[in-house]
Amino acid sequence: MIITNRTDISLEMAVWLLHDEYDYVEDEHYISATGLMKPIRHILLPARIPEDKRIIPDVEDFIARALGSTLHAGIERAWKNGNHKLALRKLGYPPSVIDRVLVNPTQEEIEAVKDPILVWIEQRAIREIGGYRVGGKFDLVCEGRVTDTKSTSVYAWLLGGKDEDYILQGSIYRWLHPDKITEDHMRINFIFTDWKKMDAKRDPKYPQSRIQHKDLPLMSIEDTEKWILTKLAQVDQFRATPERNLPACTEKELWFPDPKFKYYADPAKAQQPGARSTKNFDSKMEAHAFMAEKGKGVVLEIRGSPKRCEYCAAFPICSQKDQYFQKDEEE
């Protein structure tokens, strides 16, 4: 596969961006936890794309993956090969506690320590169900609680729009690793890429430090298995369905941004291309209250484009996306 470099990223950076040590599973009956969470269109359509319609990837497309991989690799190194012991000593933990911390131990090592504190890193499991092999590899499990680390914007923390996805992924990991994940909640560690100290001082709802965590309840193992079986049944049901008859992705699955409400003092101006609004609102009620106060004008609801389409491999042959993107934008 040839990858373009349209923005002339330097060679040293390009090699880093394309470096990939992930242990992919090459099995036509295998589906990963994250793959199973995708919409039906996203799961089935990529394999149907003809060679001449496939999107040629660019080096720039791999930036987010490389940053995420580097972050998780750093966390993994910090815990492995005894590296965690020095950090724990600096945090004030006594030797009696540090010596009980076992990272990816064997059964013999576990049995040799009284009250061991177990830490599992990058462990993969695969289970057969519904004619498929469902698998997944969590990032880290500490004392029975699965955790994941996200490098993201403050907006993602404040909005909380992906909490359900995090819960589902964590629940599937527990279903896959019930011997290691024993807690009924998970932890998401957020590292903010755009955090500002002054905003934290002004707004108590703003994250008060650049790294924050959020604990989320997991689904029961029974409900998780029901969800997996239902999704696998849908994959089988629609595998041969023509593209236009596949279930449409929901607005939630498409990651639609929240609508904006723009107030124009002059209704005629609102119809002009490129016209600037008088004032913008996040709430429809607030926008109409402002218009009522002014006694004139018009409020227009502005919807953004679905964010997920920009990352979907099925984009070239998906007809649903045509209602959101013009021909020139696709090109």
Summary of the structure (lengths in Angstrom):
residues: 331
radius of gyration: 24.1
end to end distance: 20.6
largest distance: 79.1
contacts: 850
relative contact order: 0.12
helix: 42%
strand: 19%
